[in-house]
Amino acid sequence: MSICQNPFPVGPAVRHQTRLVNVAWGSTVVPIGSSAPIVVQSMTNTDTADHIATAIQVKELALAGSEMVRITVNTPEAAQAVPAIREQLDKMGVLVPLVGDFHYNGHKLLTQYPECAQALSKYRINPGNMGGGKKRDDNFAQMIEVACKYEKPVRIGVNWGSLDHELMARMMDENNAKPEPWDAQSLMREALVVSAISNAQRAEQLGMPGDAIILSCKVSHVQDLISVYRNLAGRCNYPLHLGLTEAGMGSKGIVASTAALAVLMQEGIGDTIRISLTPEPGGDRCKEVVVAQEILQSLGLRAFTPMVVACPGCGRTSSTVFQELADSIQSYLRDQMPVWKTRYPGVENMNVAVMGCVVNGPGESRHADIGISLPGTGEVPSAPVFIDGERTVTLKGDNIAAEFHEIVRNYVERRYGVRS
Ligand code: SF4
């Protein structure tokens, strides 16, 4: 390495160059690909035929930060409900684009329910479950024809759980005839990539513009996903939708999704992400949006909400005061964001430190935009507050949390408020 080179380069690799696809509803246009910010999307788990429940959940996901929301369209009742969901959302001023998730009967539903086809902003097509032989080709062509007619982009979404059987069988035969056949895992990965690209090419031959196609190849294991997407990115320039399918519940789903997506996005691969978390019983569906945003923000790729740096606590902190403060300030910041993001441009880049004692507290707090260092066991019961690296007030007593919230609010107003 040359002595002039910075030995600590920071940041992701140059983004893999993809085409730009616009997904739109009304005045809302979500660009995907090229140099557009990596888009966060999510999916509802309501019965789509229940248009009220689905519209409410779409609104919740959109308010949490989902820039597109996918809904299942699996039955005539669901297809009939789609225009009503769209209308309900429009009335509420929620202009988030809706994506229709189709399997098996998408060709029928999109042709029999034109208002559904029109109300959706993008169609997800799974080429692995559209029948076989000529029937499959006809069904695929029918869906592409509708997409062209209504000028809607599509995602050709291949999934290893529903891989095209005929393609796989043909590739296995060819593989077996090789002098050195590939192992089954490598063959499966190749079949996913071939299925995605060949179907995209066929869609273009059928008249679909190349800048209206997004690809995904979803698998449920981290190393498979990384391997497949590296390969896919090297072989095409369609925008790529990243996500681990069936990621799982709780920390397992979050960790597996983060591990896979972080590696790929650090390599400049990926244009839109969805985190497929299984919600806990009664859990909040919006968690998948929060996790997607936190992955992007932790990698420094996008900013959504001020970041709270909090120490883990240790034997030097006998009380839960600092844990409660860290939790309350994080919730407070997230709750304010729907209003703050328009009123205080740039506030999403703010860093807040909440530290448990004097060891790292003052140092970490000084590095943050605003920080508080709480007293550890045996320390003087006071909490110095640091603003822009300078020690300012010292909080004492039972009202530290509320007073700190107020200090943060004033700081945000002063620093990010738009002056007329
Ligand atoms: S800052 Fe203090 S309380 Fe927090 S982990 Fe470090 S030593 Fe423990």
Boltz pocket constraint, residues with backbone or C-beta under 6 A from the ligand:
constraints:
  - pocket:
      binder: B
      contacts: [[A, 311], [A, 312], [A, 313], [A, 314], [A, 315], [A, 316], [A, 317], [A, 355], [A, 356], [A, 357], [A, 358], [A, 359], [A, 360], [A, 361], [A, 376]]
      max_distance: 6.0
